[in-house]
Amino acid sequence: MSRVIVALDFQDRLDALQLVGQLDPARCRLKVGKEMFTRFGPGFVQVLQGRGFDVFLDLKFHDIPNTAAAAVEAAADLGVWMVNVHASGGRHMLEACARQLAVRNADERPLLYGVTVLTSLTDNEIREIGWSGSSEEAVTRLAGLAHESGLDGVVCSAMEAELLKSRFGPGLGLVTPGIRPAFAVQGDQQRVMTPAKALAAGSDYLVIGRPITRAEDPMEALAKIEAEIAG
């Protein structure tokens, strides 16, 4: 199965479905974030799943333990492939979410990943919100917390992938946004990497948005990315 997750980012449901109709579920998965989930609701996720796509529900839950765990359970009931929470929600929240999914059969539970540090944040911004040290130190600390709390993996920049794999081993899965193919512009994310380099560094899944979704031919763009990875 493909390691490419296409990040959907549309304000119009029909535009989103038109793009999805040009993609092959055997060659990519789909990510649905806060805006689209809020606009189109759970039914939109079910439509995507009905078309054969695995869905990463990227809502970054961050709340008191009981509330976050209940939200994760609702995502599991929806049948998504992956769901995430903010690792900065703390150990009790992370463990509650992991326990909520542990009671399900393996084929009925989504993967649970913890968001470490958003790829849009610079070191200056990290210090401004009160975290000490660099982005790399913050990511490592939060990844360790997620790993100890029983999560399947973390969301991080590909810049930290090699460090996290060496520190925590292959058992900690890595989803890396901020992936920019060689043919694409950087955009508004600061810590970015090409697909081939990200996989070589230890990324397990690559989140790629506009280079595919804004391409004149999305499948051609995906094919270029696959060729870049293979090359």
N, C-alpha and C positions, 0 to 999 in steps of 0.2 A: 504494500500500500504506500501511496505517496507520502512524503514527509513535508510537502508543501501545504500550508494552510492559507487560503485566500481570504484576506480581510475585507468583508463587505462594508461599504460605507456609502449608503444612498439615503436620500430623503424621500424618494418616491418608490413605492412598492413595485410598480410595474417595471421601472428602470432596473431595480435589483433583480427581478425575476428574468428580465431580458438578458442580463449579464449571466446569470446562473444557467440559463438555457444554452449558453455557448460553451459551458465548461463540462468536463467529463468527470463524474464522481469517482472513476477508477484512477484518476491522475491528480486529484487534489481533495482536500477537505475545505470546509468553510468556517469562518469565524463571524459570529454575530455579537456585536457590542451593545453598549448602553443605548445609543441613539436609535438604532434600528429595532431593538427589542421594545423600547418605549413606544416607538411609532406604530409598530406592526404587531406586537404582542407574541405570545407563545404559539399562536396558530401559524405564524410565519416560519418559525423553527420547524414545526411539523410538516409544512409544505416542503421545505428543503430536504428533510429526512425522507419524505415520500418520494423525492426525486433521486434517492439513493446516496445522498451526501451524509458523511459524518459531520456533526456540528460541534464546534468549540463555542460554548456559551461564555463569552468574555464580559461578565458583569462585575468582577472584582468585588465580591461581597466582603464587607468590613463592618461588623456590628458586634453586639454582645454575643457570647457563645451560643445561647439557645436560638437566637434569631438567625444567626449566620448558618447554623446547622440545619435549621428548618428550611432556609432558602436553598441550601445545597441539596436537601432531600427533594424539594420541589423540582430542581433541575434534573435530578435522577429520574423522577416520575415522568418528566417530559421526554426522557429517552436520549439526552444529549451524550455525545462521546466524551466530552471534556468540559469541566467547569473550573473556575478559579476563584480564589479568595485573596485578600491582601495578607501577606505574611506578617505585616506590621500590626495586624489585629491581635497578635499575642498568642502565647502557647495554649492557653485555655480555649480560645476560639478555634485554633487550628486543630487541636485534639478533638474537640467536640464535632467539628465537621468531618474529620477522618472516621470517628466512631460511628457517625450517622450513616456513612456509606459502607462501613465494614460488615454490617449485618446483611447486606445484599449479596446475592450470588454474583460471582465474578463477571458473568455476561450481562448483568443487569445494572452494574454500577458504572458511572462515568469515572474517568481519570480525574483526580483532584490535584490541582497545581496551585502553588502560592506565588503571588506577584511580589517580586523583590523591590527593585527600584525602576520606575518608569524610564524608558529610553529617551524621553524628552528632557530629563533633568540633567543639569550640569552639576559639577562639584560645588560651585558657588551656591546654587539653589538648594542643594542638599544641606549645606551648612546653614543656609538661611532658615530652613524649616526646623533646625535644631538637632539634626543628626551629626554626630562627630565623625571626623575622618573623611575619606574619599568615597566615591560611589562604589568602587571595588570592595572596600571594607564593609560598607553597608550591605551590599549584595551578598557577600560571603556570610555575614552574621545572620541575615534573614534566611538564606538558603539552609544554613545549618539548623536553624529553628524549625523550618518547614520539614526538613529531613527527620529530625528527632521526633516531630509530632505525628509522623506517619503519613505524610503526603506523598503522592507519586512523583512529584517533581516541582520545578519552579519555572517561572517566567523571568527571564533575565536578558540582558544584552549579550550578543554573541561575543563581545569583548571579554566577558567574564566566563565564557563557556569552558575554556581549557582549564582555568583555575578551579572551577567547581567540580569538573570531572576528576581532576587529580586529587582534590580534597575529599570528595564524598563518593567517588566511584561511579560505575555505570548504572547502579541502581537508582540514582537520582536523575529522572528525566529532565530535559531542558527544552523549553519552548522559547525561541528567540525572535522577537519582533525587531524592527529596525533593519530588516534585510533589504538590501538594494542591489539588484543585478548590475552587472557592469554597464549595461546599456541605459540605466535609469539615473535620474538626478537624486540627490540625497533627501530632499524634502525637509520637514521640520523636526526630525529626530537627530539627536546629536551623536549617539554611540551606534554607528551602523557598520555593516560588513556585507560582503558579497556572499551569495549562497554557498559557493564551493568552499570558501574560507571558513564560513560558519560551521559547516558540517565537519570539516577537517579539525576544527577547534573543539568539537564535541557536542554541537547542537543536535537534538533529536528531531525537532520539528521547526520549520521555518515559516514565520508569518510574513506574507508579502501581500501588499494591498494595491496601491495605485499603479505600479508597473504592469499589473495584470488587469485590474478593473477599469483603468482609464486607457488601456491600449485599444487601438483600432480593431485589432484581432486578438482577443484575450487568449485563445488557445495557441496562437502563434507565439505570443509572449511567454506563455507557460512552457511551450516547446523550447524556446530559447533558454529559459531558466534550466530546464532539464538537461539541455546540451551543455550549458555552462557547468552544471554539477558533474555531469559525466566526464567533461573534459578536464 
